[in-house]
Amino acid sequence: MIVKPFEQIVTEHGPMVLRVCRAVVGPADAEDAWSETFLSALKAYPELPADANVQAWLVTIAHRKAVDVTRDRARRPLPVGEVPDRPGRAEPFTGDVWDALARLPDKQRLAVAYHYLAGLPYREIAEITGGTADAARRAAADGVKALRATYPLEGAHA
């Protein structure tokens, strides 16, 4: 089997990986996660078996990079103009699909992103996130149900 040049892998799978990164870490950190994904993939690509599922392999790397970004974000202090006396309420939903995805619980957000944006089967999602294919299917279904319940109603005015 002929191995594709890495540039072709980036061209073919780059948009899908960016969509997954946006869904998992949000638009602000997506490009960094995308870049980190392909830097890691470039290093490992020569060792990738010829019969490997490149798409699933890239989503696995993107998942790990997204976890790193999420952990880094949690450690970062948030600048504020004035410290409130009491905790405030979360700002209202903006109607943006990326915001809607960000509001999903982690398992649901990952399952929706990996299945509907990357096109991975539930078995592969379970291998990436841990758990079973049935649990990944349930998380995706629950995530889509939650998106349908909030996104079209509040985003319909746009």
ZICOR-V704879 format. One record per residue. RES is the residue in one small letter. SS is DSSP state (h for helix, s for strand, l for the rest). NEAR is the number of other C-alpha atoms within 8 Angstrom. D_CENTER is the distance of its C-alpha to the mean C-alpha in whole Angstrom. Layout:
RES/SS/NEAR/D_CENTER
RES/SS/NEAR/D_CENTER
//
This chain:
m/l/3/31
i/l/4/30
v/l/5/27
k/l/6/25
p/l/6/25
f/h/8/22
e/h/6/22
q/h/8/22
i/h/10/19
v/h/9/17
t/h/8/19
e/h/7/18
h/h/9/14
g/h/10/13
p/h/8/12
m/h/9/10
v/h/13/8
l/h/11/8
r/h/11/7
v/h/14/4
c/h/17/4
r/h/14/6
a/h/14/4
v/h/12/3
v/h/14/6
g/l/12/8
p/h/10/10
a/h/7/12
d/h/10/11
a/h/12/8
e/h/11/12
d/h/7/12
a/h/14/9
w/h/13/10
s/h/8/14
e/h/10/13
t/h/12/12
f/h/10/15
l/h/8/17
s/h/9/17
a/h/10/16
l/h/9/20
k/h/7/21
a/h/8/21
y/h/8/21
p/l/6/25
e/l/5/25
l/l/7/22
p/l/5/25
a/l/7/26
d/l/4/25
a/l/7/21
n/l/6/18
v/h/6/17
q/h/9/14
a/h/9/13
w/h/9/14
l/h/12/12
v/h/12/8
t/h/9/10
i/h/11/11
a/h/15/7
h/h/10/7
r/h/8/10
k/h/11/10
a/h/12/7
v/h/8/9
d/h/8/12
v/h/11/11
t/h/9/11
r/h/8/14
d/h/8/15
r/h/7/15
a/h/7/16
r/h/6/19
r/l/6/20
p/l/5/23
l/l/4/22
p/l/4/25
v/l/5/27
g/l/4/30
e/l/4/32
v/l/5/31
p/l/6/32
d/l/4/35
r/l/4/32
p/l/5/29
g/l/5/28
r/l/4/26
a/l/4/22
e/l/4/22
p/l/4/22
f/l/8/20
t/l/7/20
g/l/11/19
d/l/9/16
v/h/7/13
w/h/10/10
d/h/11/13
a/h/13/13
l/h/11/9
a/h/12/10
r/l/6/13
l/l/10/12
p/l/7/12
d/h/6/10
k/h/9/11
q/h/12/11
r/h/15/7
l/h/11/6
a/h/14/9
v/h/14/9
a/h/13/5
y/h/13/7
h/h/13/10
y/h/8/11
l/h/10/9
a/l/13/9
g/l/7/12
l/l/11/12
p/l/7/15
y/h/11/15
r/h/9/17
e/h/10/15
i/h/15/12
a/h/13/14
e/h/9/15
i/h/8/12
t/h/8/11
g/l/7/15
g/l/8/17
t/l/9/19
a/h/11/18
d/h/7/20
a/h/9/18
a/h/15/14
r/h/10/16
r/h/8/17
a/h/12/14
a/h/13/13
a/h/9/16
d/h/9/16
g/h/13/13
v/h/9/15
k/h/8/18
a/h/9/17
l/h/11/15
r/h/8/19
a/h/8/21
t/h/9/19
y/h/13/18
p/h/10/21
l/h/7/23
e/h/10/22
g/h/10/21
a/l/8/24
h/l/4/26
a/l/3/24
//
